[in-house]
Amino acid sequence: MQRSLPVAERPRRPEWMKVRAPSANSRYSEVKGLMREGHLVTICEEARCPNIGECWGRGTATFQILGDTCTRACRYCYVHSGRPESPPDPLEPLRLAQAAAQMGLSHVVVTSVDRDDVPDRGAGHYAATIRALQRKLPGATVEILTPDFLGVEEESLATVLDARPDVFGHNIETVRRLHARMRGAKASYDKALWLLRRVKELAGYRVLTKSGIIVGLGETNDEVVDTMRDLRAHGVDVVTIGQYLQPSPKHAPIDRWVHPDEFRWFREQGEALGFGSVFSGPLVRSSYRADEQRHAAETGRGAVAY
């Protein structure tokens, strides 16, 4: 088992990874108040996203549905794991749509925990959330970032796609060599690729597919490019690449701080592979400026580094 490095041995955070603490400006406070009022969960808080100050300050957030407890325990993820105490809340989609409308969102991003304890793995809840958003915000686009729907992939994909999300995301997270170690025995690198390809085959309408990679877990740069090549070969339109941040001493240690020049190189490689959009940078996350990611892919603006 890979040990956690003592504090003295851990790589010191470089200047390019330092962000300002969230300021209680009016938009930030408004978003926080809406989340509390609606009893809603965001991945921004649950995963300790470094961009929460910027995103909430812009009046955006990424909603997390299906509760706050994940049935998986990936070695890089801070989201609480264990056995969920209750079934999905049937009123959550309505509360989420109401909050999105109050925020005036034109592009809504929804992700979730894994719910291996639910027969359809949460697919019906995703579909209900998408439809609630479409009714409440008919002019908005909806992006989802789903789990792998282990064991019921085909049925769950059909359920979700019947609601017609505009962007379908599923993160591959890391390179093939590290995948099982970081994600556990239930997850599969090849199944993630299959899922993303199958979305395009089943959709029956134009849907963008999207995946994300985190770096600094022990991969090589060539392995990152190989992963991008695999994603592109399976029809993925949008890829994001960002720096791993160790959320606690119990999680996988940071292997290295990836330099901004390397992120620019990843962007160039992704551009050459033909992705519609590549967002690559130290602080980039799957849903970071997701509206811009979608717009870049749809307009052919291409790759962006942050």
N, C-alpha and C positions, 0 to 999 in steps of 0.2 A: 504493500500500500504506500502511495506517495505521501511523504510527511509534509506538514505545513512548516514553512520556514519560520524560525524565530524572528521577532520584530527587527533585530539588528541585521539579519541577513536578507531581509526582503528588499527588492529593488526600490530605491527612493523614487517617488512620483516626480516625473519631470515637469518642467514649466508648462509644456503644451497640454498637460492633463489637468491642470488646475482650473477650477471653475469657481465663480462667485457663489456664495451661499444665497439661497432664495431670498428675495426681498419681498416684503409684504406690500407690494403695490396693489392697485385697485383690481387689476385683472387676476393676479395670483390669488388674492383673497376671495374674489368672486368665485373662481373655479373651486377653491378649497371648500367654500361654503356650500356650493351646489352638490359636491360629492358627499358632504356630511348630511345635508338635508335630504338627499335622495337615497341615503344608505348605500352608496355605490363604492365600488373598489376600483382602483386604477393600478395598472402595472407600474406607473410612474413612481408610486409610493412603495408598492410591494417589492419591486426589484431594486429599489434605491437608485433610480436612474439619475445620472449626473446632470441631465438636461432639464430636470423638473422646473427649475427656476425660470429658464428661458421659455419652455413650452407653456407652462401655466401662465407665465407673464404675457404670452401672446394670446392667451385665452383658449388654448387647446389642451387636450389630455387624451390618453389612451385608456379606454375602459377595459376592465377585466371582469368577465362574467363567470358564472358557475361557482362563485364563492371565492374564499381566500386560502383554501387548502388544496394542494396539489397531491395527487396520488403517486407522482413520481418524485425522485430526489436527485436531480441532475447535480453534478459536482460543482457547477459554476453558478448556480441560480439561487438567489436569496429568498424566493417565494416559499412560504411555509409549506412543508410537506407532511403528509400523514393520512389519516382516515377522516374524510369529511363527516361532520356531525349531522348534516341535514341535506335533503335533496335540493336540486336547483330551485330557486325562488321563481314561481311563475309570473310574479309581478315585476321582476327585475327588468325585462325588456321595455316595459312601459315607462318605468322610472328613468331608465337610461335614455330613452328617446326624448323624454321631457327635458332632461338636463341638457342634452345635445341641442335641442331647440332653443333653450334659454341661453346657451352659449353662442348661438348663431353660427354653428359649424356648417361649412360647405363640404367638408370631407371628414367622415367619422371613422375612427379606427377602433376596432373591438378585438380583444384577444381573450384568452382564458387560461385557467389551470387545466391540467389533465384530469379527467374524471373517469378513470377506469372502473369506478364503482357503479356507473350509470349505464343501463343497457345500450343506449345509442351513443355513449361517450360524450353526450352533450350536443349532438348535432341538431336535435329539435329545438333546443334552446337558442343555438346560433340562428337558426332559421326564423324563430319568433322575434329575435332581436333585430335582424335585418329588416323584416317586414314592419316592425314597429317604427323603425327609423324611416323607412320609405313612406309610411303614412304621415308621420309627423314632420318630416323634412323631405318632401318630394323632389326638391331640386338638388339635394346633397348626394354625393357618392359615398359608398360604404365599402370599407376595407376590413377584412377579417384576417386574423393570424391564428390559425387553428392548431390543435394537437394532432396526433397521427391517427386518432379514431381506431385504436388497436383492436383488431379482430372483427370489426364491422365497417371496414374502410369503404367498401363499395356502396353499401346502403347509406352510410352517413354522408358521403360525398354527394350522393343523389339528393338527399334531404336538404343539405345546405345550398347546393347549386340551384335547386328549384326556387329558392328565394332570390336568386340572381344578385349576389354581391358583385361589386365592380372590380375589386382586387381581392385575390385569394392568396394569402401568404402562409407558408409553412417553413420554419427555419431548419436548415440542415445543421447549423450551429458550429460544427467543427469538421476537420478533415477526416477522411476515412480511417486513417491509422489510430486516431484518438477517439473516434466516435463512441465505441462501446465503453471505453474507460470513463468518459465524461458523462455519457447519457444513460448508462445502465443497460442491462440485458434486454429490457423490453423494447428499446428503441433500435432502429435499423437505418443505417446510411442508405442502403439501397431502397428500403421501403419509403424513405423520405423522397427520394428521387422519383420513385414510381407514383407516389401520391401527387406530386406536382405535375407530372405528365398526364396522369389520369384526369385531373381537373379539366385540362384543355379538351380531352377526348369526350368527356361527359357533358360539358357545359351547354353546348347548343347555342351559345351566344359568345360575343367577344368579351373575354375576361382576362385581365392581366394576372400573371402569376409572379410570385415574389418570394425570395428567400434571403436569409441572413447568415453571416459568418462572423464569429468572434475570434480574434487573434490574440496571441500571448499565452496560449495554453500549452505550447510545446511543439507547435507545427512549424514547418519550414515555409518560406515564401512560395517555393515551387509547389508545395502541397496545396496552398491556398489557390493558386492558379489552376491546379488540377481539379479542385472542387468547383471552381467557377466553370471550368470546361464541362464537368459533369452536369452542372445545373443548366448550362446553355444547351447541352445536347438533349435535355429533357424539356426544352421549350420555355424555360423560365425567362421572364421579361425584365425583372428588376432584381438587383442584388445589392445588399448593404454589407459593409465590412467595418467593424469597429473594434476598439481595444477592450479586452477583458479586464474587469476590475474585480479583485477578490473581495467578496462581500463580508467575509468573516474568516477567522483562522481555521474554521472547520472545513472551508471550501478549498477547491484546488488552488494551489499557489500560482501567482503570476510567473510565467516563465521569463518574460521580457517585456519591456515597453517598446512598442513598435513605433518607429520614427515617422513623422509626417511625410517624409520623402518616400518611405515604403508604401504608405497609403496612396500617395500619388501614383506610384508604380502599379499598384493593384488596380487603380482606376484605369490607367492606360491599358493594362492587360484585359480588363473587362470590356473596355471600348472595342479593342481589337477582336474580341470574341463575339461581339454583336449584341450585347445587352441593350435594351432600350434605355435603361437608366442604371447607373452605378453610383451609389453614394458611399464614399470611402473616406474615413477620417477617424482620428482617435476617439472622438466622442459620439460618433454615429451609432445609432441603435435602429432596430427594425422599423420603428414608427417615427423616427426623428424626421420632422418636416415631411411627413408622408404625403401631404398634398402636393409638394414640390416633386417628390419622387414620381408620383403618378403622372403629373403634368409633363415631366421630362420624358417619360417613356411614351406618352401619347403624342407628343409634339416632335419627338426626335431630337430634343435638346441634348440628350445623351448623358455623359458621365459628369459627376460633380464631386469635388473633394472638399472636406471641411476640416 
